[in-house]
Amino acid sequence: MKILNQKGEGSCYIEFLPGKYKGKCWNKESIYMNEEDFGFVLKCIEEGFPQYDYYSFNEIPSPSWELIWQKLIECFSLLKVEMIQKKLKPISDLHFLINMRNLPKSLMKQM
């Protein structure tokens, strides 16, 4: 996921302009996110600012941005935990197999 200081190739970008809308797009003080990456944070924006309209210009007040940031932090924390768990799962499977080798043969037959 990238945040750009300037518009890239094409027109599928979401513009974040600090302050009020100036009646034009592609402002030099804006930052941009491509539409595909924006899809990963859209749910957090909609939860922090329920009146968000994907097809319109939105002026999001500071208190809403605080909620959005909190949602993003929660989301990325959950992703981080899930990634850690996926990395640990093969290790725990390996641990289980190693312990299986140490079981008595009579117990292994019962399994």
ROLO-408435 format. One line per field, with one value per residue (C-alpha): x, z, y; residue number from 1. Coordinates in steps of 0.25 Angstrom, whole numbers, plus 5000, padded with zeros to 4 digits. Example, Ala and Ser with C-alpha at 12.3 -4.5 7.8 and 13.67 -1.06 7.14 Angstrom:
! residues 2
xx	5049/5055
zz	5031/5029
yy	4982/4996
k	1/2
END
This chain:
! residues 111
xx	5000/5006/5002/5007/5011/5006/4997/5002/4999/4984/4972/4968/4973/4967/4971/4973/4973/4975/4965/4953/4950/4956/4947/4958/4965/4980/4984/4999/4997/4988/4993/4988/4985/4982/4968/4972/4979/4968/4959/4967/4964/4950/4942/4950/4946/4931/4931/4938/4930/4916/4912/4924/4920/4930/4925/4925/4935/4935/4939/4943/4944/4956/4947/4943/4958/4961/4951/4956/4970/4966/4959/4971/4980/4970/4970/4985/4986/4977/4984/4998/4992/4987/5000/5007/4998/4999/5014/5013/5004/5014/5023/5012/5009/5024/5024/5012/5019/5032/5024/5016/5030/5032/5019/5020/5016/5005/4998/5001/4993/4981/4981
zz	5000/4996/4999/4988/4988/4974/4965/4957/4944/4940/4948/4958/4970/4983/4987/5001/5002/5015/5018/5010/4996/4986/4974/4967/4968/4967/4977/4980/4995/4994/4996/4987/4989/4977/4977/4979/4992/4996/4996/5008/5017/5012/5022/5033/5027/5026/5040/5045/5036/5032/5023/5014/4999/4990/4978/4984/4990/5005/5016/5028/5041/5050/5061/5050/5045/5060/5059/5045/5050/5062/5053/5044/5056/5061/5047/5045/5059/5055/5042/5050/5060/5048/5041/5053/5056/5041/5043/5056/5051/5043/5055/5064/5054/5054/5069/5069/5059/5067/5080/5072/5069/5084/5087/5091/5079/5087/5088/5073/5069/5077/5069
yy	5000/5013/5028/5037/5052/5053/5047/5035/5029/5028/5034/5023/5031/5035/5049/5054/5069/5076/5086/5090/5086/5096/5093/5086/5072/5069/5079/5080/5079/5067/5052/5041/5026/5017/5012/4997/5001/5010/4998/4992/5004/5008/5000/5008/5021/5017/5013/5026/5034/5027/5038/5036/5035/5028/5036/5050/5060/5058/5067/5059/5066/5064/5056/5046/5045/5041/5030/5026/5025/5017/5007/5006/5003/4992/4986/4986/4980/4969/4966/4966/4956/4947/4948/4943/4932/4927/4927/4920/4909/4901/4902/4896/4885/4881/4881/4872/4862/4862/4858/4847/4840/4839/4833/4818/4809/4802/4816/4819/4807/4812/4825
k	1/2/3/4/5/6/7/8/9/10/11/12/13/14/15/16/17/18/19/20/21/22/23/24/25/26/27/28/29/30/31/32/33/34/35/36/37/38/39/40/41/42/43/44/45/46/47/48/49/50/51/52/53/54/55/56/57/58/59/60/61/62/63/64/65/66/67/68/69/70/71/72/73/74/75/76/77/78/79/80/81/82/83/84/85/86/87/88/89/90/91/92/93/94/95/96/97/98/99/100/101/102/103/104/105/106/107/108/109/110/111
END
